[in-house]
Amino acid sequence: PFAQGGLRNVYHMKQKCEQGQVAKESRHDIKYSERLKFHLETAKCQAKASLYASDFNKRIVDTGKHQKEKKRGEQPHSLDDVPRVDVLCAEVYRLKAPGCPGGFRYLAVEDRLEGKYGKWNNNDGFVSQSDCLKCQVAQAFSHFSYESSEKQEMVVDIQGSGNSS
């Protein structure tokens, strides 16, 4: 692995005719019968986080439009420069691996992030103390997901390069 998170090892991956990708696999011994479920649960969480991100981004755009209409003639504080939240959603690959229990490996494959990597919060209580705009947006997005879910869920473990559009 070229990187390691709390739950996964991360490997470089390249397929023909594809941009750079990474493949993630559990760092822990998981029974063969549970490996697919591990990755599918992650994919399900990513899909839900992506829905929250769409709502969050729409709220930024709508708020910006409202502010511009409300403050005609004045120089409004622009939300145009606020970075949007983009969630990478993994695909689960099943690879033949005769040396592995069950004869297969399951990997979560997603696009490789380009640029300087940052981690803005995690699922163990870490919150970056940086006052950069990307960090502030990450914390606001976590809070937004908590409020939007009626305090039932919170998207955390927010990290990335901040280079997506």
Wavefront OBJ file of the C-alpha trace (Angstrom):
o trace
v 0.000 0.000 0.000
v 1.121 3.590 -0.622
v -1.193 4.871 2.127
v -3.126 3.529 5.059
v -6.231 4.756 6.804
v -7.847 3.574 9.995
v -9.753 0.821 8.177
v -8.164 0.398 4.739
v -4.921 -0.034 2.851
v -4.739 2.079 -0.302
v -3.051 0.910 -3.513
v -2.359 2.649 -6.818
v -4.461 1.165 -9.594
v -4.397 1.692 -13.347
v -6.782 0.202 -15.872
v -6.482 0.532 -19.603
v -8.164 3.685 -20.900
v -8.880 4.940 -17.372
v -7.489 7.836 -15.393
v -5.501 7.095 -12.264
v -7.413 5.263 -9.596
v -6.885 3.840 -6.136
v -8.020 0.505 -4.784
v -8.885 0.197 -1.104
v -8.986 -3.009 0.876
v -9.650 -3.675 4.534
v -6.573 -3.610 6.764
v -8.198 -6.146 9.055
v -8.933 -9.825 8.712
v -12.541 -10.084 7.672
v -14.254 -13.401 7.096
v -14.657 -14.142 3.414
v -18.444 -14.101 3.765
v -18.285 -10.538 5.201
v -15.818 -8.921 2.754
v -18.342 -7.954 0.099
v -20.717 -6.591 2.751
v -17.873 -4.425 4.154
v -17.395 -2.687 0.794
v -21.100 -2.454 -0.042
v -21.822 -0.729 3.274
v -19.083 1.792 2.510
v -20.528 2.399 -0.964
v -23.977 2.902 0.577
v -22.590 5.506 3.003
v -20.789 7.288 0.157
v -23.988 7.426 -1.885
v -25.871 8.953 1.035
v -23.057 11.450 1.645
v -23.251 12.378 -2.036
v -26.948 13.225 -1.636
v -26.172 15.452 1.346
v -23.409 17.105 -0.712
v -25.847 17.864 -3.546
v -28.271 19.458 -1.078
v -25.455 21.398 0.611
v -24.104 22.716 -2.697
v -27.608 23.700 -3.830
v -28.098 25.584 -0.574
v -24.873 27.545 -1.170
v -25.988 28.503 -4.677
v -29.530 29.418 -3.579
v -28.255 31.467 -0.624
v -25.825 33.299 -2.895
v -28.615 34.182 -5.340
v -30.820 35.391 -2.494
v -28.023 37.557 -1.073
v -27.355 39.148 -4.462
v -31.049 39.995 -4.912
v -31.355 41.359 -1.389
v -28.276 43.597 -1.534
v -28.705 45.365 -4.868
v -26.417 48.340 -5.104
v -24.191 47.083 -2.305
v -21.242 44.753 -2.722
v -22.638 41.489 -1.311
v -20.442 38.888 0.294
v -20.056 36.401 -2.547
v -20.624 32.697 -2.055
v -19.340 32.070 -5.580
v -15.859 31.355 -4.213
v -17.018 28.813 -1.632
v -15.685 25.378 -2.625
v -18.361 22.831 -3.399
v -18.415 19.443 -1.711
v -17.881 16.464 -3.994
v -18.062 12.886 -2.733
v -16.096 10.187 -4.496
v -18.185 7.061 -4.797
v -16.360 3.779 -5.071
v -17.179 0.811 -7.236
v -16.660 -2.627 -5.730
v -14.431 -4.935 -7.757
v -14.164 -8.685 -7.322
v -10.770 -9.991 -8.427
v -9.640 -13.583 -8.785
v -6.954 -14.272 -6.218
v -6.300 -18.004 -5.836
v -4.101 -17.423 -2.770
v -6.869 -15.684 -0.841
v -9.577 -17.429 1.179
v -12.540 -17.990 -1.116
v -10.336 -17.409 -4.167
v -11.265 -13.715 -4.537
v -10.389 -10.256 -3.234
v -12.906 -7.428 -2.989
v -11.614 -3.903 -3.559
v -13.277 -0.503 -3.421
v -12.014 1.406 -6.481
v -12.309 5.165 -6.911
v -10.631 7.984 -8.814
v -7.247 9.085 -7.494
v -7.212 12.607 -6.095
v -4.706 15.003 -7.607
v -3.134 17.888 -5.742
v -2.238 18.476 -2.122
v -4.181 16.101 0.107
v -5.810 17.332 3.300
v -7.858 15.796 6.083
v -10.406 18.131 7.646
v -12.119 15.846 10.159
v -12.458 12.150 10.930
v -14.796 9.679 12.608
v -12.785 9.632 15.844
v -13.296 13.256 16.896
v -10.448 14.960 15.023
v -11.366 18.362 13.609
v -8.717 20.383 11.785
v -8.030 23.693 13.482
v -7.087 25.337 10.190
v -9.081 28.416 9.297
v -8.717 27.836 5.556
v -11.918 28.037 3.533
v -11.813 24.329 2.547
v -11.663 23.359 6.220
v -14.513 25.688 7.147
v -16.635 24.252 4.336
v -15.862 20.698 5.499
v -16.986 21.480 9.055
v -20.086 23.285 7.781
v -20.928 20.289 5.575
v -20.621 17.879 8.528
v -22.943 20.106 10.554
v -25.330 20.448 7.603
v -25.613 16.661 7.272
v -26.342 16.379 11.002
v -29.104 18.992 10.865
v -30.524 17.696 7.560
v -30.832 14.196 8.966
v -32.707 15.523 12.003
v -29.640 14.762 14.149
v -29.580 11.083 13.166
v -26.461 11.062 10.937
v -23.323 13.089 10.345
v -20.937 12.912 7.404
v -17.389 12.897 8.755
v -13.956 11.657 7.722
v -13.856 14.483 5.227
v -10.636 14.584 3.276
v -9.397 15.308 -0.168
v -7.430 17.581 -2.406
v -10.034 20.284 -2.832
v -9.330 20.258 -6.566
v -12.691 19.059 -7.854
v -14.994 21.538 -9.523
l 1 2 3 4 5 6 7 8 9 10 11 12 13 14 15 16 17 18 19 20 21 22 23 24 25 26 27 28 29 30 31 32 33 34 35 36 37 38 39 40 41 42 43 44 45 46 47 48 49 50 51 52 53 54 55 56 57 58 59 60 61 62 63 64 65 66 67 68 69 70 71 72 73 74 75 76 77 78 79 80 81 82 83 84 85 86 87 88 89 90 91 92 93 94 95 96 97 98 99 100 101 102 103 104 105 106 107 108 109 110 111 112 113 114 115 116 117 118 119 120 121 122 123 124 125 126 127 128 129 130 131 132 133 134 135 136 137 138 139 140 141 142 143 144 145 146 147 148 149 150 151 152 153 154 155 156 157 158 159 160 161 162 163 164 165
